[in-house]
Amino acid sequence: MAVPGTLIHPFSEPSKPETDFINIVGAQGSVLTDDTGKQYIDGMASLWYCQVGHGRAEIIDAVTEQMKTLVTYNTFDPFTNDRAREAAALIASKSPMPDGRVFLGCSGSEAVDSALKIARIVQQRRGNGAKQIIVRRTHGYHGTNFGGTSAQGIEPNREGWGDLVPHFIEVPNDNIEEAAKVFAEHGDNIAAVISEPVQGAGGVWPPEDGYLQGLRRLCTQHDALLIFDEVICGFGRTGSWFASQTFGVKPDLITFAKGVTSGYLPLSGVIISEEIGAELSEPGFLLRTGYTYSGHPASCAAAIANINLIESEGLVERANHVGKKTVEGFDALMADGIIKSYRGVGAIWAVDIGHDSTEAKQKMRELGVVIRGVGTSIVWCPPLIVTDGQVAMFIEALEKSLN
Ligand SMILES: Cc1ncc(COP(=O)(O)O)c(C=O)c1O
């Protein structure tokens, strides 16, 4: 019997033998290659992050150049570096908070935990000591550190770890009246609401019309902060630089990761509104949080090159084109009665196949397309450079796997 290897994989059964995993040995553009030579369309942009596609020399070269002069140095007081400063300014300039501040980390989970801590400390400093509750939404995914685990609206991910962070309240993801009831009852104690504008890992759930606006209104009325977790949505995925812009709602804090570097090196962070930034900038206040690799110069060089590529290749707009082609394919499958419904925006979509998606996911992989299965849905979130032909191959594989 095959035994597990030394490596423990995330979100896996540790008993699964290493030989049962698919060994990816190369990737170019939107195409992956495994160690048998089999090729796949990367229909998930790895894990919702590879906006510009794989193997881009522009990013590799920028990182290499940076590493020739300064590979790494920390940005704890009193140190800084040019790339960290430039990346922060560039990221803010694309966001709905161009005059805001940017705090950096490595993973989405670090960004989420930082945002939760910043929301809490802002309330403490305002003298709102009782405001500790964070409102989360069903289906929300916010990473796997203790803060993000507590903020998750995916119940199995919260179970079995013992006590989580206290003071989280869950609201249904699609009903603003329910959120209003929670605010009516607990408004004086609510520090913040955390929400993905389009929920990703929970199954791709775009917001109901007016929902995000409703959250904004409730937060403003009750002096709570609105945190948009744009770890998946950011950097073009929804057809704007940030989903806050797609849906026309300005939060107080935005978390980002993934698409900021297209995953070439780890980088994440929190964009902090001008107003909150001003509060934190009060002389004498010391922000006692941060990470060894906050502002890592090589990661920041990757971010700058990646953002410049997204800009120069028009990939933000291209997300809408990918969406259009995807929807054309889905509509054809709907007309033939092969799928029941679909949902999404820009270049992030889910299709409901009406039954458990495990088998279809495996079949699609055999046919050379990597997608994700969430319950009865199949998720498609490709690199923004995916070609029309590759979208058509995805639709064909979907059709074949369901027939
Ligand atoms: C919305 C959202 N927030 C946070 C995270 C956590 O990011 P990471 O896995 O980099 O810690 C994810 C990861 O998928 C995510 O989708």
The ligand as an ORCA input file, in Angstrom:
! r2SCAN-3c Opt
* xyz 0 1
  C     -11.363     35.990     -0.125
  C     -10.168     35.323      0.461
  N      -9.619     35.798      1.583
  C      -8.531     35.249      2.137
  C      -7.940     34.146      1.579
  C      -6.745     33.530      2.216
  O      -5.628     33.689      1.441
  P      -4.318     32.803      1.695
  O      -4.661     31.414      1.310
  O      -3.289     33.444      0.820
  O      -3.978     32.934      3.138
  C      -8.469     33.599      0.407
  C      -7.855     32.419     -0.238
  O      -8.392     31.826     -1.123
  C      -9.621     34.201     -0.159
  O     -10.185     33.692     -1.262
*
